Amino acid sequence: MAGWLTAMLTMAVAGREAVSEIGAFQVMELRAIIGMILLYPLIRMNGGYAAMKTAYPWRHVWRNTVHYGAQFGWLVAITMIPLAQVVSIEFTMPIWTALLAVFFLGEKMNRWKVIAVLLGLIGVWIIVRPRTDGIEPGQIISLMAAVGFSISVIFVKALTRTESVVRILFWMLLIQGIIGLIPAILVWQPIPNHLWGWILLVSICGTFSHYCMTRAMTFADATIVVPMDFLRVPLTALLGWLIYSEAIDVYTALGAALILSGNLLNLRKSAPQVQK
């Protein structure tokens, strides 16, 4: 989890720096290409490319189409609104995942999940604070990205029944590299030398952050792992303050507290059922 937190915090800063000078499509394409190279040792350790064959290619295609759109939205959002807002809104992902799981995975919506959803929605409302002149585009994009990530999680949950972590990562990088190839070519521009370090960080963190999270789940219960991820909200806010002088307003802090409280309440109340 320390690896996951470090990777996600680093990617927030590296992504903002990279996208501030070149297009998000170009950054994502480079991430997919470099990520595939970085993943190669794990592919070899897990049986080589022959072991990456899947019986469910279309599940990977749909999952990565949605995930690509969500990742693109996230990269754009971090250049438009404070990092603390992006990450706070991102933490509504478990709310949308719970709702989607009811419709697509047949899971039940108990009262604790309902409370978590309500707290999350109130938290988002407080952070966004709709005004008469409209909501900031960055907030809308961030919220759409969170919904997209939740849909991706539903697909991943189904895929993990038959696919290994490395295979899922392999198809993620391959499919997203194909999806983004033409958009990246259309907006391609020369890359300044000083940006390569940021792009490399995005590639490393984007590839191995999910691997760290999945491995953490194998060593500890979800009730230990997931609450640790909540540290990302205050740590990202701290980074935004230290690096970009972004003020942390009381509305963002209160909204984030409600969202995280709902997630934590749902997690703790659901734990006994998971252990059965």
RANORZI-V111673 format. One line per field, one symbol per residue. ss: DSSP state (A for helix, B for strand, O for the rest). psi: psi as a letter, one per 30 degrees, with the letter a starting at -180 (. if undefined). burial: + if it has 9 or more other C-alpha atoms within 8 Angstrom, else -. A space follows every 50 residues. Layout:
ss: ???
psi: ???
burial: ???
//
This chain:
ss: OAAAAAAAAAAAAAAAAAAOOOOAAAAAAAAAAAAAAAAAAAAAAOOOAA AAOOOOAAAAAAAAAAAAAAAAAAAAAOOOOOAAAAAAAAOOAAAAAAAA AAAAOOOOOOAAAAAAAAAAAAAAAAAAOOOOOOOOAAAAAAAAAAAAAA AAAAAAAAAOOOOOAAAAAAAAAAAAAAAAAAAAAAAOOOOOAAAAAAAA AAAAAAAAAAAAAAAAAAAOOAAAAAAAAOAAAAAAAAAAAAAAOOOOOA AAAAAAAAAAAAAAAAAAAAAAAAAO
psi: eeeeeeeeeeeeeeeeeeffflleeeeeeeeeeeeeeefeeeeefhgafe ffkkfiefeeeeefeeeeeeeeeeeeeffelkeeeeeeeegfefeeeeee eeeffglkjleeeeeeeeeeeeeeeeeeiklfglkkeeeeeeeeeeeeee eeeeeeeeefffkleeeeeeeeeeefeeefeeeeefgklkjkeffeeeee eeeeeeefeeeeeeeefffllefeeefefffeeeeeeeeeeeeghkkjlf eeeeeeeeeeeeeeeeeeffeeeef.
burial: +--++-++++++-++++++--+++++++++++++++-++---++--++-- -+------+++-+++++++++++++++++-++++++++++++++++++++ ++------+--+++++++++++++++++------+--+++++++++++++ ++++++--++--+-+++++++++++++--++-++--+-------++-+++ ++++++++++++++-++-----+-+-+-+-+++-+++-+++----+-+-- -+++++++++++++++++--+-----
//
